[in-house]
């Protein structure tokens, strides 16, 4: 519900980014064979160009769904992270997963 209210007031920018603890449902969200992501984020994923999440330590990666890029850099405590660069166009987003 909260995300629905937030999205309603959001203006379109060159890059619309959601930083979220949970991933969208069905996207980089599998734990023990079960999807555990947020159905609300999944419902609104098309509102964003990039969704950055990190709750699911078991699934690290970058994927695209419905025109949005979803990234889970993995747990920083294990030396994982991501470098994200934004270009001038909405889909001009470059992501490098890193390990230290």
Buried (B, 14 or more C-beta within 10 A) or exposed (E): EEBEEEBEEEEEEEBBBBEBEBBBBBBBBBEEEEBBBBEBBBBBBEBBBBBBBBBBEEBBEBBEBEEBBBBBBBBEEEEBBBEBEBEEEBEEBEBEBEEE
